[in-house]
Amino acid sequence: MATHRELTDRALNDGNGILRLMPNWVPRSFCVPGKRIKLHPDHYYAYGAHRGGIDERWFSSTTRAQNGPETLPDEGLSYIYVESTREKVLLRDALASHGKEILGAKVMEKHGGWTMYSKFFDNQGPLPFHLHHTDAKAAEVAQRGKPEAYYFPRQLNNHAGHFPYTFFGLHPRTTREELKRRLADWDKGDNGVLFLSSAYKLELGTGWNVPPGVLHAPGTLLTYEPQRASDISSMFQSIVWDAYIPRELLTKDVPDDRKNDLDYLVSLVEWELNVDADFHERNFTKPKPVKPIEQMRAEGYEENWIAYKSEYFSAKELTVLPGRTATIQDEGAYGAIVVQGRGRIGALDIESPAMIRFGEMTHDELFVTEAAAKGGLRVTNTSGVEDLVMLKHFGPSA
């Protein structure tokens, strides 16, 4: 049997510096799938109904999901598919042996590896009001903090779900005592924490920046989420659309001796960020062209920054026009997911599938090494009528 070093060498050779990744599905016990991530209808409960429906697909992930005691050893971890031998190797293992070759020596020296991942979140109903910890709070449970960003791709939002509005932050005059009272009422029914917040209607083709420590209850558009490599969270809402949220989801990432300490739980909230009257202005994100649009279209493509307010990750949306080829150069390694069309990138065929069976291989997800990205990649749209569109997620720069 080949070692992960040998498999990684083969995969890098097969793709000339571009790695194929396998679909990586994640269930959530507290969610109802929106059924927009192209998974076959028979397979949304492939992990077992008791584990919850599959409403997330993770990309370029070296982070294991945190889904309770039945979480599988490789749940949430991305695999590289080795086409020449039809074998697979964890991206995490490939980076352990080939980090400098894949990410570059400077990134490995500065960051120690690949420190982000992205996902599609696809839920029929809204998520509970929750936050992701800061580095300081995460360190108390031996984890890292988690900033994230949202983008709402047009290609995957054929319906908006039941509630396409997201609650962010707290009303500017909210007090810590008010929030403590809501947490104290957890087992009395709906603790009413959303009375302390405001919802924003979600707009396709735009997004949001979500710093750690910011309370948010994501709405029901299918969401592309670049984020730091962590799955830490604390739920602050006890009832969501008549469904009870176990209190253990509030305290799962809290030190054992602080789980009933309301002052400590409220201290997870970055207060000034949550009560900021200019939250929309600071955190709403519209696409930003990487070059003048007329110049890009003349060269056969359009590319926009879609996540650009975090030091820990960023993301772009690349569109290659029908029948055109464009040479695209980037400054670092990245993962990519094709959301529309078909074509080629470098030596590999790519296409966005109509439907995916659980466990089935696809040609829509890639990881591009630093050398391939910096050298410039020819991306060809082989359709004469349809755009080729991919979303690209980057880690922190060197």
N, C-alpha and C positions, 0 to 999 in steps of 0.2 A: 504494500500500500504506500502511495506517495505521501511524503510529508507536506505540511502546509507551506513550507518554503518552496518545495518543488512545484506544488500546485500553483502558487502565486507566480513563479517564474513562467509557467506555461500560460497562465491567463494574461500576463503582461505581454508575452510574445504573440499570443493569438490576436490581441487587439491593438498591437503597436502602441502601448501606453494607455489604452482605454479598457476598463474592466466592465464586464456585464454583471449586473446585480440581479438577484432573484427577488420576486415579490415577497414582502415581509409583512404579514398580517397580524394585527394585535386586537384582541377583544377587550371590552370593558363591561364589567358587571352592572354598572349603573347607567348604561346607555342603550338606546334603541337605534339600530342602524338606519341611516337615511337612504342607503342602497344606491349611491351614486359613484362608488369607487370601482365599478365594473366587475365586482366579484359575482360569480354565478349565483343566482337566487337560492340554489339548494345548499350553499356553503356558508351562509352568514353565521351559522352556529357550529362551525366545523370543530371548535374546541370543546363542544358540549354546551347544551343550553344553560347549565348551571354556571358556566364561565362568562355568560353574556354574549351579545352579538358582536361580530367584527365590524367596527366602525372606524378603524384606523389602519392605514398602511404607512409603514415607516420607511424612510429612505436614508441610505448611507449611514446606517446606525451601528455604532459600537457600544450602545447603551442597552442593557437588559431592561425589559419592562418590569414595573413593580405592580403586579396584579394579585398579590396575596400568596398564600402558601402553595397553591397549585400552579403557580407560574412555572412554565417549562424552562429548562436550563438555557435554551437559546431563544426564548421568546423576546421579540424586539430586536434581535441581532441580525444584521444583513449578511447574506452569503454572496460570494463571488461565484459565478458559474464559469467553469472551465470548458469551453466549447470543444476543444480538440479531444478531450477524454470524457466529457459528460460527467465530470465530478464537480464538487463544490468545496469551498474553503471559506471560513468566516473572514469577513473584512477585518475584524479585530485582530485575528491571527496574522493575516497578511501584513497589516500595519506594524505588528510587533516585529516581524522579520525584515520587512522592506519599507519601513517608514520613510527613510531618507529618499528612496527611489520614488515612492508614491507621492509624498507630501512635500519633499524638499528638505535639505539639511537645516536651513534656517528655521523653518516652521517646527521641525522636530526639536531643535535646540531651544526655541523660545516657548513652545506650548506642550511639548512632550507627546504629541499625537493629534489625532482628529478629535476635536472637542465640541462638535456640534452634530446634529442630525436634523432631518426635516420629516414631515409627515403630511398625509391627508387626514383631516378629522371630518367625519361624515355622520352626523347625528340627526335623527328625525325631530327630536325635541331639544330644548336648551340644556346646557350643562349647569351644574350647581355653581353658585357664587364661590370662588375659591382664589387662592394665590399660590405662587411658587416662591420659595424662600430666597432670601439674599444669601450671599456667600457666608456671611457671619453666622446666620441662623442655621444654614445647612451644615456648616462645619460641626455644629453641636451634635449632629446625628451621622457624622462621617460621610457627608455627601457634599455636592457642590450646588451653588445657586443656579436658578434657571430663568434667564430672560428669554422671551420668545417674540415672534412677530406673526402677523396674519396677512394673508392675501387671498382674495376670493376670485378664483379663475372662472372665466365665462364658460369654458369648455365643459366643466363638470358640474354646472349648476342648472340642470334642466328643470329643477324645481327648487324652491327656497326652504323646504322644510316647514315646520309648524310655527317657528318664531324667529324670523331673520333680523333680530335685534340683539345687541350685546350690551349688557350692563358693565360699566367701567367705573371703578373708584367709588368715592363717597361724596355726598353733598358737602360743600365747603364748610358748613357750620356743624357738621357731625362731631360729636364728642366721643372719646374713648369709652366713657361710661355707657353711652347709648349702645355701642357695639358690644360691650361686655354683657349688657342685659339681654341682647339677642342671643348670644351664645349660651347664656344661663338657661334660656327657654327652649333648649334643643329638643327635649322630650315632651314638650307641651303641644306639639303639632308644628305648623309652619312658624318658624321663629321670626319671620317678617324682616329678615335682614335686607331684602331688596328695597324696602321702604327707605333705606338710607342711601340708595344709589340712583343713577339715571341710566336709561338705555338709549343707544344710538342705532338708527336703522342702518343696516349693512348695504354697501354699494359694490356691485360687481366691478372688478378691475381696479379696486383700491385695497387698502389694508390698514393695519394698526401696528404700532410698536407697544409691547407690553413688558415693562421693566419688572424685575423681581420685587415682590412685596406689594404689587398692585392687585387689588381684588377685581375679579372679572367673572362674568357668567356668559360664556360664548353662546352666540345665537346659532341658527341652524343652516346657514349657507355652508356648503362644503368648503373647507378651509385648508389652504396650503400653509404649513406652519414651520418655518425655519426656527431653530431654537438651540440653546446650549445643550450639551450632552448630559442630561439629567432627567429623571422622572419623578422629582420631588414635588409634593403639593400638600395643601391643607384645605379641605372643604369647609365653608362657613355657613352653608345653607342646609337646613334640616329637611325640607320638603321641596321637591321640584316637580311641578305638574302632578301633584298628588302622589308622587313616589317618595318614600322615606329614604333618606341618606343616612347610613349608620354613622354614629358619632366617631367611630374608629377612623373614618376617613378624614375627620378633622385633626386627629391626633396621631396618625400613623407615622408621621415624620417629626415627632416631638419627643424630647427626652422623657423617659419613663416617669421621672419624678416631677414633671411639669404638665402632665396630661390634663389635670384638673385645675390648673392655675390659669384663671381667666386673664390675669394681667400679662402672663407670659404669652398666651395665645394671641392677645391683641398686639403684643409687641412684635409679632411676625409681620404686621402691617407697616409698610413704609408710609408714615402718616402724611407727610407733606406732599408726596406724590399722589396720594389718593384724594386729598381734599383740594387739589389744585384746580382753581377755576378755569385755567387755560389748558386743561387736560387734552381736549380735542386738538387744539392748535399744536401742542407739543408732540402728540402721538399719532394723529391721523396721517396716513401716507398715501400720496398719489404717485403713479409711475413717473420716473425721471429718466428721460432719454440719455443713453451713454454718449451719444454724439448727436449733431443736428439731424433731425428726422429726414430731411430731404437728401442729405448725404448718404445715410444708411439705406434708404429705399433705392437710390441709384445703384448701390452695391448689392441689392437683392435681399435686404433683410431690415428688420427693426429690432432693437434691443433696449430694454428699460430696466433700471434698478427698481425693484419692488419691495425690498427690505434693506434699509440703509441707515438705521438710527441706533444700531448696537455695535459695540466694539468686538463682540463675540461671534458674529455671523453676519452674512449679507445674502441677498438673492437677486437674481435677474430673471426676466422673461425674454426669451429669444424667439422671434418669428422669422422664418425664412420664407420668402414669397414663392408662389407656385412656379415650378420649373426653373428655379434659380439656384445658384451655388454661391455661398459666401464663405470667406475665410475669417474665422472668429478667433481672436487672441484674448487670453485672460492672464491675469498676474499670478494665479495660484491654482492649486488643485480644486476640484469641485465635484459634487454629485449632481445628477440631472435626471429628470423624469419627463418623458414625452407625453404631452396631453392632447395633441392633435396631429394627424397626418402621418406621413411615412417618408423615408429617405435614407441618407447615409451620413455618418459622422466619422471622419477618418476612414478606417478600414471596416467599420461595422455597419450593418443594416440596422435601421431603427424604425419603429412604428408604434402607434398608439392602438392597443387592442380594443375590440368592441366588448369582449367579455373574457373573464379569467376564471378558471377553475382553481380551487384551493390546491396548492402544491404544484401547479402548472407553471412552466417557464414562459417568460415573455421577452420581447425585445424593446421594452420601453424605458428601462432604468440602466444608468451607467455611472461609473466613477472615472473621472479624467485625471490622470497624473499631472503633477506640476510641469514636467518637461513637455508633455503633449499640449497642455493649455498654453504655455508661454510660446511654444513653437508655432502656434496658429493651426487651427483645424478647419479643413474644408467640410462644410455642412451643406448637403445637397437635398433639396426637396424634389423628390421624383414624381410628385403629383403635378399635373398641369392645371389643376383647378382649386386645390385646397392648400391652405397654409400649413406649414410644419411648425409646431409650437412646442418648446420645451421650457421647463422651469429649472433653474440652476442654483444650487445652494453652496455657499463658500464658508469655510471656517475663518478664524481670525488671521490677519495677515502677519507676515514675518517682520 
